[in-house]
Amino acid sequence: MKHDDKQAVALWRLGVLGPLTSARLEHGDRRRYFAEAASRTHERPDGTRVQLSARTIEAWYSAKSSFMRSPLAVRCPGGVNGEAVGAERSA
């Protein structure tokens, strides 16, 4: 898979996660969102329409959360001053 394709899929997954990416939700609220998002049909970057399971969406959320908490977070190519993704910036 080409880099652009991987990036498109990653952004699509982030879009599916929706408010989970910026809100601090309780466990029950996350479960409700997983079920709600699974009840919808989603369009992949290639135009294919798919139905996702709540478990798939939960796995994506868990992977994203683990990555963002990692002290060894991967640096973004061309990112802001070469900072790690998820790193806090000091003023």
Phi and psi in radians as a Rosetta constraint file:
Dihedral C 1 N 2 CA 2 C 2 CIRCULARHARMONIC -1.238 0.35
Dihedral N 2 CA 2 C 2 N 3 CIRCULARHARMONIC 2.760 0.35
Dihedral C 2 N 3 CA 3 C 3 CIRCULARHARMONIC -0.985 0.35
Dihedral N 3 CA 3 C 3 N 4 CIRCULARHARMONIC -0.777 0.35
Dihedral C 3 N 4 CA 4 C 4 CIRCULARHARMONIC -1.082 0.35
Dihedral N 4 CA 4 C 4 N 5 CIRCULARHARMONIC -0.673 0.35
Dihedral C 4 N 5 CA 5 C 5 CIRCULARHARMONIC -1.166 0.35
Dihedral N 5 CA 5 C 5 N 6 CIRCULARHARMONIC -0.738 0.35
Dihedral C 5 N 6 CA 6 C 6 CIRCULARHARMONIC -1.093 0.35
Dihedral N 6 CA 6 C 6 N 7 CIRCULARHARMONIC -0.723 0.35
Dihedral C 6 N 7 CA 7 C 7 CIRCULARHARMONIC -1.146 0.35
Dihedral N 7 CA 7 C 7 N 8 CIRCULARHARMONIC -0.714 0.35
Dihedral C 7 N 8 CA 8 C 8 CIRCULARHARMONIC -1.089 0.35
Dihedral N 8 CA 8 C 8 N 9 CIRCULARHARMONIC -0.733 0.35
Dihedral C 8 N 9 CA 9 C 9 CIRCULARHARMONIC -1.154 0.35
Dihedral N 9 CA 9 C 9 N 10 CIRCULARHARMONIC -0.745 0.35
Dihedral C 9 N 10 CA 10 C 10 CIRCULARHARMONIC -1.077 0.35
Dihedral N 10 CA 10 C 10 N 11 CIRCULARHARMONIC -0.758 0.35
Dihedral C 10 N 11 CA 11 C 11 CIRCULARHARMONIC -1.167 0.35
Dihedral N 11 CA 11 C 11 N 12 CIRCULARHARMONIC -0.638 0.35
Dihedral C 11 N 12 CA 12 C 12 CIRCULARHARMONIC -1.110 0.35
Dihedral N 12 CA 12 C 12 N 13 CIRCULARHARMONIC -0.794 0.35
Dihedral C 12 N 13 CA 13 C 13 CIRCULARHARMONIC -1.061 0.35
Dihedral N 13 CA 13 C 13 N 14 CIRCULARHARMONIC -0.718 0.35
Dihedral C 13 N 14 CA 14 C 14 CIRCULARHARMONIC -1.067 0.35
Dihedral N 14 CA 14 C 14 N 15 CIRCULARHARMONIC -0.679 0.35
Dihedral C 14 N 15 CA 15 C 15 CIRCULARHARMONIC -1.125 0.35
Dihedral N 15 CA 15 C 15 N 16 CIRCULARHARMONIC -0.662 0.35
Dihedral C 15 N 16 CA 16 C 16 CIRCULARHARMONIC -1.127 0.35
Dihedral N 16 CA 16 C 16 N 17 CIRCULARHARMONIC -0.682 0.35
Dihedral C 16 N 17 CA 17 C 17 CIRCULARHARMONIC -1.156 0.35
Dihedral N 17 CA 17 C 17 N 18 CIRCULARHARMONIC -0.459 0.35
Dihedral C 17 N 18 CA 18 C 18 CIRCULARHARMONIC 0.871 0.35
Dihedral N 18 CA 18 C 18 N 19 CIRCULARHARMONIC -2.176 0.35
Dihedral C 18 N 19 CA 19 C 19 CIRCULARHARMONIC -1.139 0.35
Dihedral N 19 CA 19 C 19 N 20 CIRCULARHARMONIC -0.259 0.35
Dihedral C 19 N 20 CA 20 C 20 CIRCULARHARMONIC -1.131 0.35
Dihedral N 20 CA 20 C 20 N 21 CIRCULARHARMONIC -0.393 0.35
Dihedral C 20 N 21 CA 21 C 21 CIRCULARHARMONIC -1.361 0.35
Dihedral N 21 CA 21 C 21 N 22 CIRCULARHARMONIC -0.351 0.35
Dihedral C 21 N 22 CA 22 C 22 CIRCULARHARMONIC -2.178 0.35
Dihedral N 22 CA 22 C 22 N 23 CIRCULARHARMONIC -0.193 0.35
Dihedral C 22 N 23 CA 23 C 23 CIRCULARHARMONIC -1.749 0.35
Dihedral N 23 CA 23 C 23 N 24 CIRCULARHARMONIC 2.657 0.35
Dihedral C 23 N 24 CA 24 C 24 CIRCULARHARMONIC -1.757 0.35
Dihedral N 24 CA 24 C 24 N 25 CIRCULARHARMONIC 1.663 0.35
Dihedral C 24 N 25 CA 25 C 25 CIRCULARHARMONIC -1.796 0.35
Dihedral N 25 CA 25 C 25 N 26 CIRCULARHARMONIC 2.640 0.35
Dihedral C 25 N 26 CA 26 C 26 CIRCULARHARMONIC -1.332 0.35
Dihedral N 26 CA 26 C 26 N 27 CIRCULARHARMONIC 2.872 0.35
Dihedral C 26 N 27 CA 27 C 27 CIRCULARHARMONIC -0.939 0.35
Dihedral N 27 CA 27 C 27 N 28 CIRCULARHARMONIC -0.826 0.35
Dihedral C 27 N 28 CA 28 C 28 CIRCULARHARMONIC -1.101 0.35
Dihedral N 28 CA 28 C 28 N 29 CIRCULARHARMONIC -0.659 0.35
Dihedral C 28 N 29 CA 29 C 29 CIRCULARHARMONIC -1.138 0.35
Dihedral N 29 CA 29 C 29 N 30 CIRCULARHARMONIC -0.701 0.35
Dihedral C 29 N 30 CA 30 C 30 CIRCULARHARMONIC -1.115 0.35
Dihedral N 30 CA 30 C 30 N 31 CIRCULARHARMONIC -0.790 0.35
Dihedral C 30 N 31 CA 31 C 31 CIRCULARHARMONIC -1.002 0.35
Dihedral N 31 CA 31 C 31 N 32 CIRCULARHARMONIC -0.772 0.35
Dihedral C 31 N 32 CA 32 C 32 CIRCULARHARMONIC -1.072 0.35
Dihedral N 32 CA 32 C 32 N 33 CIRCULARHARMONIC -0.731 0.35
Dihedral C 32 N 33 CA 33 C 33 CIRCULARHARMONIC -1.142 0.35
Dihedral N 33 CA 33 C 33 N 34 CIRCULARHARMONIC -0.722 0.35
Dihedral C 33 N 34 CA 34 C 34 CIRCULARHARMONIC -1.003 0.35
Dihedral N 34 CA 34 C 34 N 35 CIRCULARHARMONIC -0.806 0.35
Dihedral C 34 N 35 CA 35 C 35 CIRCULARHARMONIC -1.150 0.35
Dihedral N 35 CA 35 C 35 N 36 CIRCULARHARMONIC -0.728 0.35
Dihedral C 35 N 36 CA 36 C 36 CIRCULARHARMONIC -1.127 0.35
Dihedral N 36 CA 36 C 36 N 37 CIRCULARHARMONIC -0.790 0.35
Dihedral C 36 N 37 CA 37 C 37 CIRCULARHARMONIC -1.157 0.35
Dihedral N 37 CA 37 C 37 N 38 CIRCULARHARMONIC -0.581 0.35
Dihedral C 37 N 38 CA 38 C 38 CIRCULARHARMONIC -1.237 0.35
Dihedral N 38 CA 38 C 38 N 39 CIRCULARHARMONIC -0.400 0.35
Dihedral C 38 N 39 CA 39 C 39 CIRCULARHARMONIC -1.362 0.35
Dihedral N 39 CA 39 C 39 N 40 CIRCULARHARMONIC -0.226 0.35
Dihedral C 39 N 40 CA 40 C 40 CIRCULARHARMONIC -1.678 0.35
Dihedral N 40 CA 40 C 40 N 41 CIRCULARHARMONIC 2.769 0.35
Dihedral C 40 N 41 CA 41 C 41 CIRCULARHARMONIC -1.630 0.35
Dihedral N 41 CA 41 C 41 N 42 CIRCULARHARMONIC 2.387 0.35
Dihedral C 41 N 42 CA 42 C 42 CIRCULARHARMONIC -2.052 0.35
Dihedral N 42 CA 42 C 42 N 43 CIRCULARHARMONIC 2.536 0.35
Dihedral C 42 N 43 CA 43 C 43 CIRCULARHARMONIC -1.806 0.35
Dihedral N 43 CA 43 C 43 N 44 CIRCULARHARMONIC 2.095 0.35
Dihedral C 43 N 44 CA 44 C 44 CIRCULARHARMONIC -1.211 0.35
Dihedral N 44 CA 44 C 44 N 45 CIRCULARHARMONIC 2.869 0.35
Dihedral C 44 N 45 CA 45 C 45 CIRCULARHARMONIC -0.987 0.35
Dihedral N 45 CA 45 C 45 N 46 CIRCULARHARMONIC -0.480 0.35
Dihedral C 45 N 46 CA 46 C 46 CIRCULARHARMONIC -1.481 0.35
Dihedral N 46 CA 46 C 46 N 47 CIRCULARHARMONIC 0.028 0.35
Dihedral C 46 N 47 CA 47 C 47 CIRCULARHARMONIC 1.662 0.35
Dihedral N 47 CA 47 C 47 N 48 CIRCULARHARMONIC -0.166 0.35
Dihedral C 47 N 48 CA 48 C 48 CIRCULARHARMONIC -1.196 0.35
Dihedral N 48 CA 48 C 48 N 49 CIRCULARHARMONIC 2.333 0.35
Dihedral C 48 N 49 CA 49 C 49 CIRCULARHARMONIC -1.644 0.35
Dihedral N 49 CA 49 C 49 N 50 CIRCULARHARMONIC 2.291 0.35
Dihedral C 49 N 50 CA 50 C 50 CIRCULARHARMONIC -2.340 0.35
Dihedral N 50 CA 50 C 50 N 51 CIRCULARHARMONIC 2.701 0.35
Dihedral C 50 N 51 CA 51 C 51 CIRCULARHARMONIC -1.869 0.35
Dihedral N 51 CA 51 C 51 N 52 CIRCULARHARMONIC 2.163 0.35
Dihedral C 51 N 52 CA 52 C 52 CIRCULARHARMONIC -1.770 0.35
Dihedral N 52 CA 52 C 52 N 53 CIRCULARHARMONIC 2.604 0.35
Dihedral C 52 N 53 CA 53 C 53 CIRCULARHARMONIC -1.468 0.35
Dihedral N 53 CA 53 C 53 N 54 CIRCULARHARMONIC 2.722 0.35
Dihedral C 53 N 54 CA 54 C 54 CIRCULARHARMONIC -1.044 0.35
Dihedral N 54 CA 54 C 54 N 55 CIRCULARHARMONIC -0.623 0.35
Dihedral C 54 N 55 CA 55 C 55 CIRCULARHARMONIC -1.130 0.35
Dihedral N 55 CA 55 C 55 N 56 CIRCULARHARMONIC -0.691 0.35
Dihedral C 55 N 56 CA 56 C 56 CIRCULARHARMONIC -1.097 0.35
Dihedral N 56 CA 56 C 56 N 57 CIRCULARHARMONIC -0.808 0.35
Dihedral C 56 N 57 CA 57 C 57 CIRCULARHARMONIC -1.125 0.35
Dihedral N 57 CA 57 C 57 N 58 CIRCULARHARMONIC -0.703 0.35
Dihedral C 57 N 58 CA 58 C 58 CIRCULARHARMONIC -1.097 0.35
Dihedral N 58 CA 58 C 58 N 59 CIRCULARHARMONIC -0.697 0.35
Dihedral C 58 N 59 CA 59 C 59 CIRCULARHARMONIC -1.125 0.35
Dihedral N 59 CA 59 C 59 N 60 CIRCULARHARMONIC -0.726 0.35
Dihedral C 59 N 60 CA 60 C 60 CIRCULARHARMONIC -1.076 0.35
Dihedral N 60 CA 60 C 60 N 61 CIRCULARHARMONIC -0.761 0.35
Dihedral C 60 N 61 CA 61 C 61 CIRCULARHARMONIC -1.091 0.35
Dihedral N 61 CA 61 C 61 N 62 CIRCULARHARMONIC -0.783 0.35
Dihedral C 61 N 62 CA 62 C 62 CIRCULARHARMONIC -1.094 0.35
Dihedral N 62 CA 62 C 62 N 63 CIRCULARHARMONIC -0.751 0.35
Dihedral C 62 N 63 CA 63 C 63 CIRCULARHARMONIC -1.120 0.35
Dihedral N 63 CA 63 C 63 N 64 CIRCULARHARMONIC -0.749 0.35
Dihedral C 63 N 64 CA 64 C 64 CIRCULARHARMONIC -1.119 0.35
Dihedral N 64 CA 64 C 64 N 65 CIRCULARHARMONIC -0.761 0.35
Dihedral C 64 N 65 CA 65 C 65 CIRCULARHARMONIC -1.140 0.35
Dihedral N 65 CA 65 C 65 N 66 CIRCULARHARMONIC -0.738 0.35
Dihedral C 65 N 66 CA 66 C 66 CIRCULARHARMONIC -1.104 0.35
Dihedral N 66 CA 66 C 66 N 67 CIRCULARHARMONIC -0.741 0.35
Dihedral C 66 N 67 CA 67 C 67 CIRCULARHARMONIC -1.092 0.35
Dihedral N 67 CA 67 C 67 N 68 CIRCULARHARMONIC -0.778 0.35
Dihedral C 67 N 68 CA 68 C 68 CIRCULARHARMONIC -1.215 0.35
Dihedral N 68 CA 68 C 68 N 69 CIRCULARHARMONIC -0.423 0.35
Dihedral C 68 N 69 CA 69 C 69 CIRCULARHARMONIC -1.546 0.35
Dihedral N 69 CA 69 C 69 N 70 CIRCULARHARMONIC -0.185 0.35
Dihedral C 69 N 70 CA 70 C 70 CIRCULARHARMONIC -1.166 0.35
Dihedral N 70 CA 70 C 70 N 71 CIRCULARHARMONIC 2.270 0.35
Dihedral C 70 N 71 CA 71 C 71 CIRCULARHARMONIC -1.233 0.35
Dihedral N 71 CA 71 C 71 N 72 CIRCULARHARMONIC -0.224 0.35
Dihedral C 71 N 72 CA 72 C 72 CIRCULARHARMONIC -1.876 0.35
Dihedral N 72 CA 72 C 72 N 73 CIRCULARHARMONIC 0.584 0.35
Dihedral C 72 N 73 CA 73 C 73 CIRCULARHARMONIC -0.959 0.35
Dihedral N 73 CA 73 C 73 N 74 CIRCULARHARMONIC 2.447 0.35
Dihedral C 73 N 74 CA 74 C 74 CIRCULARHARMONIC -1.190 0.35
Dihedral N 74 CA 74 C 74 N 75 CIRCULARHARMONIC 2.450 0.35
Dihedral C 74 N 75 CA 75 C 75 CIRCULARHARMONIC -1.369 0.35
Dihedral N 75 CA 75 C 75 N 76 CIRCULARHARMONIC 2.464 0.35
Dihedral C 75 N 76 CA 76 C 76 CIRCULARHARMONIC -1.334 0.35
Dihedral N 76 CA 76 C 76 N 77 CIRCULARHARMONIC 2.227 0.35
Dihedral C 76 N 77 CA 77 C 77 CIRCULARHARMONIC -1.103 0.35
Dihedral N 77 CA 77 C 77 N 78 CIRCULARHARMONIC 2.189 0.35
Dihedral C 77 N 78 CA 78 C 78 CIRCULARHARMONIC 1.253 0.35
Dihedral N 78 CA 78 C 78 N 79 CIRCULARHARMONIC 0.252 0.35
Dihedral C 78 N 79 CA 79 C 79 CIRCULARHARMONIC -1.237 0.35
Dihedral N 79 CA 79 C 79 N 80 CIRCULARHARMONIC 3.122 0.35
Dihedral C 79 N 80 CA 80 C 80 CIRCULARHARMONIC -1.143 0.35
Dihedral N 80 CA 80 C 80 N 81 CIRCULARHARMONIC 1.937 0.35
Dihedral C 80 N 81 CA 81 C 81 CIRCULARHARMONIC 0.913 0.35
Dihedral N 81 CA 81 C 81 N 82 CIRCULARHARMONIC 0.450 0.35
Dihedral C 81 N 82 CA 82 C 82 CIRCULARHARMONIC 1.169 0.35
Dihedral N 82 CA 82 C 82 N 83 CIRCULARHARMONIC 0.357 0.35
Dihedral C 82 N 83 CA 83 C 83 CIRCULARHARMONIC -1.275 0.35
Dihedral N 83 CA 83 C 83 N 84 CIRCULARHARMONIC 2.656 0.35
Dihedral C 83 N 84 CA 84 C 84 CIRCULARHARMONIC -1.174 0.35
Dihedral N 84 CA 84 C 84 N 85 CIRCULARHARMONIC 2.568 0.35
Dihedral C 84 N 85 CA 85 C 85 CIRCULARHARMONIC -1.092 0.35
Dihedral N 85 CA 85 C 85 N 86 CIRCULARHARMONIC 2.315 0.35
Dihedral C 85 N 86 CA 86 C 86 CIRCULARHARMONIC 1.461 0.35
Dihedral N 86 CA 86 C 86 N 87 CIRCULARHARMONIC -0.027 0.35
Dihedral C 86 N 87 CA 87 C 87 CIRCULARHARMONIC -1.302 0.35
Dihedral N 87 CA 87 C 87 N 88 CIRCULARHARMONIC 2.478 0.35
Dihedral C 87 N 88 CA 88 C 88 CIRCULARHARMONIC -1.404 0.35
Dihedral N 88 CA 88 C 88 N 89 CIRCULARHARMONIC 2.509 0.35
Dihedral C 88 N 89 CA 89 C 89 CIRCULARHARMONIC -1.814 0.35
Dihedral N 89 CA 89 C 89 N 90 CIRCULARHARMONIC 2.381 0.35
Dihedral C 89 N 90 CA 90 C 90 CIRCULARHARMONIC -1.583 0.35
Dihedral N 90 CA 90 C 90 N 91 CIRCULARHARMONIC 2.631 0.35
